[in-house]
Amino acid sequence: MMTDLRTDLTDADLRTAWRWIAEESYWGKHIPWATFERACRGSICFGLFEGERLEAFARVVTDGATFAWLCDVFVDEAARGRGLGKALMEGVLADPRVQGLRRWGLATADAHGLYAQYGFEPADPLRHMEKVDRDVYPRLAATT
């Protein structure tokens, strides 16, 4: 069966993606549903489906004019090894809402090879700065 890229994800689709991120990812472990849902409302969310089954997810935060941040890229464990990461990247980068941007960013610990195929390269350490609170999700989860 062919996969289908969609951006009109349902609440059930987003909850599936949230479970992946909150339970299986290294970057979003323990993210509360309310935080993930709010993040999705401020982003363009992409889902790759086989029939009605969500198999892969990605989120793009963008101003639609100058920059985009690619995040929460995840392929369901049962669907890995079938090229869905590449299909997802091609679909995301082809979306009309993210054309003509000067800068894209992302963070990865283990998929450098995938993203390099699409022009991503290590950031300039003399210019790129960030502030990260790696313990915020467990703290948020403790208050909900």
C-alpha angles and dihedrals in degrees: 000000000000122000120239125210114220136175097187095084119177126226088258091053091050091049089054090051090046091054090052093050097040097044108026109026126088093215103048104031110157096005106165117242091239091056093047092047092051090048090052092050089058094047144058105253122204127197130186111210136191101202103316095331116107108226103168138015139194135173128208123198109199146153086218092234114056114007147017134192115210113209147153092037106172136162117199110252092237091055100047123119095039099096095259093135089059093044090050093049092049091050094046094049092047095054110119092225092066102045122121096021117153097210138029124185137188140158125224138165098190115015104066091126093056095049094043087063087065098048101270116140136172112294122251105265091205092060109023118086132166143180115217130183103194094181099052097101097056088047092050092046090053090058097049 
